[in-house]
């Protein structure tokens, strides 16, 4: 493969949700996101990084950093995505979100050059990909039931971490036999978690994500030893070094591509987590089909997957991510497996 220079293009979006999306930290009606397009000798690759308020990297900051160092992004002699990620990681040490979008685009180009989807290049078996869950954000119980009935699904992720969350899950359980997962987004104290988790187990909940504050490692140690349900780290597992820390405090981890800085580190995190006996989920941050397609390529390596971003958004910016009742439907487009309108 001949090394050559890149041309970069990008566009920011403010994608509306179908319904206001509420977790224990607050409510959003739109998802701001950055989509990048790398052009390598006429082959275009795409990547995405959504803005997440509590990580303090707004879309404006991604654009500002990108513009400031655009010449360096473009002059790299691209040969393989892992080398490109290392270069970008040093170029933007404080902006993992931007690195993620560029890393995805690099992988998309690489797959297109090889004329294969990434999962094929990595020799993964798509038959082993888990079902994606569908998220029910916090709302009135009536609205949550209505959302669930509107979207019959085999696995639901239910946002909890508020006063009446046990009542919410109890009511939802009356309307479906689907698998439930709950995500507290760090919304409980140790006492609340010890009290609530056994009740949730009786309600047919499969696992609990991030029950306690991300830095409450002492509390997690106690909870890990006493919880009747598996506990997955989300906010406590952001970057590669965190995987080790989660061992002995959580049963598994939820990797977010945007937070860890892309596909390249996510693959290493999956490998390390498995060596430590941790289960692995990749979760979405309400990406469009661009970022979600990257999760799909990694799905056969996972125990759980949460890639329902395009289902929660009222608008999308790419085609190619499809589901059949939770099953990911793969196509034969190379790279990430998506079609994007040129930016």
Buried (B, 14 or more C-beta within 10 A) or exposed (E): EEEEBBBBEBBBBEBBBEBBBBBBBEEBEBBBBBBBBBBBBEBBBBBBBBBBEEBEBBBEBBBEBBEEBBEEBBEBEBBEBBBBBEBBBEBBEEBBBBBBBBBBBBBBBBBBBBEBBBBBBEEBEBEEBBBBBBBBBBBEBEBBBBBBEEBEBBBBBBBBBBEEBBEBBBBBBEEBEBBBBBBBBBBBEBEBBBEBBEEBBEBEBBBBBBBBBBEBBEBBEBBBEEBEBBBBBBBBBBEBEBBEBBBEBBBBBBBBBBBBBBBBBBBEBBEBBBEEEBBBBBBBBBBBBBBBBBBBBBBBBBBBBBBBBBBBBEBBBBBBBEBEEBBBEBBEBBBBBBEBEEE
